[in-house]
Every structure is written in structure tokens, then in C-alpha cells.
Amino acid sequence: MAAEPKAGGRSTLRRYGPLGAAILIAQITVAWFLIRVLLAPAAPVKAAEDEMLKQTLTGQDVTAPAKQERRLPYYYAPEPLRKLVVNPSRSNAERFLMTSIELGLKAYDRDKKPPKDDITAKLGKDAAMLTVLDKYASKMRAICIESLGKHSIDEFDRQELIPVQAEIRQRINTEVLQPAFSGDKSKRSVVVVEVLFTEMVIQ
């Protein structure tokens, strides 16, 4: 009588053993894939976008290998970009955000070849280029306020600022700086590569 359960156990093992092994292997494979995907280092998307934008604005071949930028940008903080007050979306005008913004700028001379085309170090002393930037500072302010107002207060509470910074950077480049310098006879251009919130108050 005791031998029958043993035989039944072996029969069950023979019948369902391969299925159990297959399920175990599938689970291990899925776990390995998730670990590889979730723990993989994030790609430097911002750097790649900035380099692509630089090459587009400077007339370089966008298929050429990108060169790593090591020098700091010129930080531009005109009065119109200070103390911006915004009602974030879905706040019913009951909440507001006050912030100040600095733009990290890179300047290029399209008549020169890299790395000599980078004239960012001279931007702070170039009165003509600074005059153009100051002329459109109010337009930059309007873009910043509009972009900030599209996002909810929860995003700012959670410090989810990268999408907001990317939107402001892209819009200022395409709507302000590219057209502002497109008629420059000296073939110079300025690009926003960084957007900094130097202060932020949420009420």
C-alpha cells in the first residue's frame, strides 16, 4: 500500500517536471531582462540633443562624431528672467510658483572650424552679441512663463524639472536665438545648452 503513493509521486514528477523547469527558466530570463533594463545607465540624451542642435545651427555635418564639451557655458541672467510668477496648470489660480532662471549659453563662429569655432569665452565681453540677447530677453521671459504654466504644481513639488528645462531650452533656441542670429553677417550663433532655476518658491 505504501508503494502506490511513491509511484504516483514519480508519475507526477515525470508529467509536470519539465513544465516546472520551463516556467522556472522563463522567470529567471524575465528577471535578468528587467534587471538589465532597469539598472542600465541612462543615456546622455541632453548632451546628444545639444550637440545635434549646435551642429544644425553652425552648419556642421550632423553625421560627424560628436565632440565632448568640457568648457562651462556663459551664464546669462537678465532682469526679465528674475522673479517670474506663474500659476501652474490645474491649480485653479489658488497656487503659484515664483522662480528665477539663468540660461547657460554657448556661442559659435560658423566661419571657423572646431574647436576654434567655440567663442563662448568671449561672449561676456561681446557687446554686440549681448545687445541682441538683451533685446529678446522679454520674449525669453514670455516663453519661460508659458512653459512653466503648462505644468502642474505637483511636478514642481516633486522636483520633476528636467522636462520643463528641456522645453524652455528647445523653445528659446528655435523661437528666439536661431532667428535672432540668422542674419548675422559675421556668422555667429548662440545656443542655450542649460536652463537653471536659481531660486524657486511654491505657495
N, C-alpha and C positions, 0 to 999 in steps of 0.2 A: 504493500500500500504506500510505503514511503517513497518508492522509486518513481511513481507516477508524477508527482509534482515536479521531481527533478527533470524528468523527460519533458514535461510541459514547459518548464523554465528554459531548457535548452532550445526547444522548438520556438518559443517566443523570441529568444535572443537571436536565433538564426533568421527569423522572419523580419524583426524590426531593428536588428543591429545595424545593418548597412544604412537604413534610413536615418537612424540616430546619428551615425557618424557623418553622413552627408549634411545634416542640419547643423552639427557642431562645426564642421569646416566652413559652411556658409556664414555662420555667426562670426567666426574668427576673421573671415575675409572682410565682412562688412565692418567689423570693429577696426581692423587695420586700415581700411579705406577712410573711415571717419577720422581716425587719429591723424592720418597723413594730411587730410584736407583741412581739419580744424586747427591743427598745430603748425601748419605750414606758414612761414614768414610772409607777411603782407607785401605785395609787390609795390615798388615805389611809383605809384600811379601819378602822384602830383609832380614828381620830378620829370617823368616822361612827358606829361602834358605840357609842362613849362618849356621843356626843350623843344617839343614839336611847335609850340606857339612861337618861340624865339626864332626857329628856323623859317617858319612861314613868314613872319614879319620882316626878317632880314634877307629874305630871298635865297636862303641856302637850300641845298638839296635835302629834303626831309628824309630821304632814304639813307643818308650818310650816318655812320655810327655816332651816337650822342656822346659829347664830351662832358665829363663830370664838372659841375660848377662848384668851386671851392671858396670864391670870394663872397663876402656878405653884400647884400643889396644896399642901395641908398634908401634910408627910411624917410618917407615923406608924410608929414602930419600937418597939413594946413588947417587954419582955423575952422573952415566949414566941416571938417571931419571930426571935430571935437564936440562932445556933449550932444550926441544925437539922441533924440527922444522918440520912441516908437511904441505904438500899440500893437503887440503881436496878434496874429490871427487867432480867432476863436476865444478871445478874451473879453468880448462884449464891452470893450473900452474901459474895463474895470482894472486891468493890469497894464503896466508899462515897463519899458526897458530903456535905460539910459546907458549909452556906451560911447567910447571914443575909439577911433580907428587910425591906425598907421598903415601905410602901404609900403611894402618892400619893392623897390623898383630896380630894374636893370636897364642900362642904356647901351645901345649898339650903334656903331657906324658901319653902314652897309657897304661903304667903299673899301673897307679893309677886310682882310681875311682873319679868321680865328687864329690865335686868341687875341690878336690886336684889335679886333672889332669891338671888344668889350670896353666901353668908355665910362662904366659906372663910377669909377673913382673920381672922374672929373665932373660928374653930374651936379654935385653940390655947389660948384663954382661956375657952372654954365648958366649965366643969367638968361640967355635966350630960351633955353630949354625949360628952366624954372618958370619963366613968364608964361610959356604955353601951358604948363601944368597948372599954375595958379589960375589961369583964365578959365579952365574947365573944372576947377575944384567944386563949384556948386553943382555941376552936373554929376560929378562923382558922389557928392552928398546925396542927391536925389536917388541915385541908383542904390546906394547903401541903405537908405531908409526904406525904399520899396522892397528890396531883397529881405531885409530884416523883418518887415511887416508880413511877409508871406509865411513865416514860420511861427509855430505855436510857442507859448511860454514854457511848456514842458520841455521842449528841445533845449532851451537856454538853461532851464533848471538842471537838466541832466548834462549840461556842457557838451551837447552834440553840435559842435560848432563847425566841423570840417565841411559839411555840405553848404553851409551859409558862406564860409570863406571862399570856397570854390566858385560859388555862384557870383559873388561880388567880384572876384578876380577875373573871371571869364567875361562878365558884362563890361567892366571898366576897360579891359583890353580891347574888346571888339566894338563897343559903342563910343568910347572916348579916345583912347590913346592911338589906336590904329588910324582912324580918320584924322585925328589932330596932327599927326606927324607924316601922313601920307604925301602931303605937298611940300615937305621939307627938302629944299634944293641940295642940302648937304647930305641927304640920305641917312639921317639919323632916326632912330626909333627908341621908344621907351616901352617897357613891358612890366606889368605887375606880376611878380613871382611869389608874393607873400602878402597875406592880409592878417594884421594883428589887432585884436581887441585889447587895447591897453588899459581899459577900465570897463567895468560892467556892473550896473546896479539894476536889480529886478524888484519891482514893487507890485 
